[in-house]
Amino acid sequence: MVNFKNISNRSHENKEPRKCQNCMIIRIFLLSVLFIVLLGLIKSDKLHHLQVVTPTNAAIFIIIIGIVMFLVKLTKHLLEKNQN
């Protein structure tokens, strides 16, 4: 008889710890915000190009990215469903 407890323990020992994708996204976002703040403090008179970055434009960008990601995942799901 096979001891399933030992088999499951061995499979967990070989796995490398993964970093959470949400944590990575939050870290990148915070670094981006920090970079923009530092850039604003250093080059305040030359930042007229960043006037395009407004809360409304950021919200529109996030919504568009969300819709695109949804459509990609939906088509992937439908293609996998049709293959099965």
C-alpha positions as CSV (number, residue, x, y, z in Angstrom):
1,M,0.0,0.0,0.0
2,V,1.3,3.4,-0.9
3,N,1.7,6.1,1.7
4,F,0.0,9.1,0.1
5,K,1.1,11.5,2.9
6,N,4.8,11.0,1.9
7,I,4.0,11.5,-1.8
8,S,2.2,14.7,-1.3
9,N,5.0,16.0,1.0
10,R,7.6,15.3,-1.7
11,S,5.6,17.2,-4.3
12,H,5.5,20.3,-2.1
13,E,9.2,20.2,-1.4
14,N,10.2,20.6,-5.0
15,K,8.1,23.6,-5.7
16,E,9.7,27.0,-5.6
17,P,7.8,29.8,-3.8
18,R,6.0,32.0,-6.2
19,K,5.5,35.7,-5.8
20,C,1.9,36.9,-5.9
21,Q,1.0,38.5,-9.2
22,N,-1.2,41.1,-7.4
23,C,1.8,42.0,-5.1
24,M,4.0,42.5,-8.1
25,I,1.4,44.8,-9.8
26,I,1.1,46.8,-6.6
27,R,4.8,47.2,-6.3
28,I,5.2,48.3,-9.9
29,F,2.4,50.8,-9.4
30,L,3.9,52.2,-6.3
31,L,7.4,52.5,-7.9
32,S,5.8,54.3,-10.9
33,V,4.0,56.8,-8.6
34,L,7.3,57.4,-6.6
35,F,9.1,58.0,-9.9
36,I,6.5,60.5,-11.0
37,V,6.7,62.3,-7.7
38,L,10.5,62.4,-7.8
39,L,10.4,63.6,-11.3
40,G,7.9,66.3,-10.4
41,L,10.1,67.5,-7.5
42,I,13.3,67.6,-9.7
43,K,11.9,69.0,-13.0
44,S,8.8,70.9,-12.0
45,D,9.1,73.5,-14.8
46,K,9.5,70.9,-17.6
47,L,6.5,68.7,-16.8
48,H,3.9,70.3,-18.9
49,H,3.8,67.1,-21.0
50,L,2.3,65.2,-18.0
51,Q,-0.8,67.4,-18.0
52,V,-2.5,64.6,-20.0
53,V,-2.3,62.3,-17.0
54,T,-5.5,63.1,-15.1
55,P,-7.7,60.9,-13.0
56,T,-10.3,60.7,-15.7
57,N,-7.7,59.6,-18.3
58,A,-6.3,57.1,-15.9
59,A,-9.8,55.7,-15.2
60,I,-10.5,55.4,-19.0
61,F,-7.1,53.7,-19.5
62,I,-7.9,51.2,-16.7
63,I,-11.4,50.5,-18.1
64,I,-10.0,49.9,-21.6
65,I,-7.3,47.6,-20.4
66,G,-9.9,45.7,-18.4
67,I,-12.2,45.3,-21.4
68,V,-9.3,44.1,-23.6
69,M,-8.2,41.6,-20.9
70,F,-11.8,40.3,-20.6
71,L,-12.2,39.9,-24.3
72,V,-8.9,38.0,-24.6
73,K,-9.8,35.7,-21.7
74,L,-13.3,35.2,-23.2
75,T,-12.0,34.2,-26.6
76,K,-9.5,31.9,-25.0
77,H,-12.2,30.2,-23.0
78,L,-14.5,29.8,-26.0
79,L,-11.7,28.4,-28.1
80,E,-10.8,25.9,-25.4
81,K,-14.5,25.0,-24.9
82,N,-14.9,24.3,-28.7
83,Q,-11.7,22.1,-28.7
84,N,-13.1,19.9,-25.9
